[in-house]
Amino acid sequence: MSIASSSASATSCVLQGRVVTVEEALDQVTRDAQGRLTELQIALRNLCAVEDQSIDEEDDYKNAVALGD
């Protein structure tokens, strides 16, 4: 265990009204950031899919989605 790691495990801070170790706080903040980035990626993909759906005259996209579901 490195000095930085043991220091983060021993030092506490307040995160969302709870007292947690710095290590736990960093893990939670990182997970939250990754979750938000994933949500953003999904929103952007859905936005791009709307355009594909609107120009698809043969309903290929809708059929592929139905098969995927």
C-alpha angles and dihedrals in degrees: 000000000000125000091249092051094049090046091052090049093051099042118080134202139173117262120177091342095310129106108235137157118269088246092056091046092052091048092050094046090049092049091048092050092049090049092052092048090051090050090050092050091051091049091051092048090050090049091053091046091057090063091048090051094050095053097041104106096175096050091239092141094050091048091050091050091049091051091046092052 
